[in-house]
Amino acid sequence: MEKKATAPAAKAAAKQSTGGGLNPALTIPVLLAIAILTYVFILGDASHFLDAEKHKPKPGDFFGLIHSGGVVVPILMTCFLCVLVFSIERFFTINKATGTGNIDAFVRKVRSLLDSNNIADAIKECDKQKGSVGNVVKTALGKYSLLTTDTSMDKEQKLAALQKEVEEATSLELPMLEKNLTILSTLATVSTLIALLGTVLGMIRAFSALGAGGGAPDAAALATGISEALINTALGIGTSAISIIMYNFFTSKIDELTYKIDEIGMSIQQNFAAHN
C-alpha cells in the first residue's frame, strides 16, 4: 500500500527535477569553440599589433595584450566562459526553485494551516509557492492525507512512512539545485593550474631568450615571455576567484532551501503525531 501511494509523487518530482539545466557535454565544447574563434579573429586581429607577426601589441591595446599570452589563453577563456554561463544558469534555476513570495512567510502559513488541520488549503498554498519547498511540502501533505485514512499501519509506522516521503521528495529536488555546481568547484582549481602551466611556458620562453643571446639577451623576447607568464596568471587567478565566489553563493542558497524543507518537514511530522 505504501509503495503504491508514494510512486506517483516520486515520479512527478523526478520528472520535474531532471527537466532543467544546461548539458555540460554540449555546452563546454561550444564555449571552447567560441573562445578559440575570439582568440584568433578578435584578439588576434592585426589592428591590435605593431608588427605583421603579431608579436608586439600596440601600447595600451588590451586585446592585443591578452592575445600575447599564448596558446593557453583560449583554454583560460573557455574556463571563464564556463564560469559565467553556468553561474547565470544556476542563478535562474535556484531563483525559480525559491518560488514566489517569501519562504519564511510560506512556512509560517503552512504551519498555521496544519495547526488547524486544514490540509486542503495548505496544499493550495504549495501550488501558489511554485518552488522546491512547495513541491516537497505538497508531496508530504499528499502522503499526510492518505495516512490519515489508512488503517493498516499503526502510528509509528505512519510517522516513519511520512518521514520517508519527505526525505524522498527532498532527494529528488536537490539534484536539480546542485546540478553543474561541480563544474564551478572544479574550475576554481583547474583554472589556477592551467594558469600555472601558462606561467611556466612563459617563463621558459623568457629564460630561453635570456640564454640565447649570449652576452646580450634579446630584451624584446625576454619581455614577451614574462608578459605571457603574467597574462596567464592574471586570467587564471581571476577566473578561479569568480568561480569560488559563485560556488559559495549558490551553495549557501541551496543550504537555506534545504533548511526550510527540513523545518517544514519536521512540522508536518509533529502535526501528524499531534492530530492522529
ABEGO torsion letter per residue (X at the ends): XAAAAAAAAAAAAAAAAAABEBBAAAAAAAAAAAAAAAAAAAAABAAABABAAGABBBBGBAAAAAAAAEAAAAAAAAAAAAAAAAAAAAAAAAAAAAEBEBAAAAAAAAAAAAAAGBAAAAAAAAAAAGBAAAAAAAAAAAAAAAAAABAABBAAAAAAAAAAAAAAAAAAAAAAAABGAAAAAAAAAAAAAAAAAAAAAAAAAAAAAAAAAEABBBAAAAAAAAAAAAAAAAAAAAAAAAAAAAAAAAAAAAAAAAAAAAAAAAAAAAAAAAAX
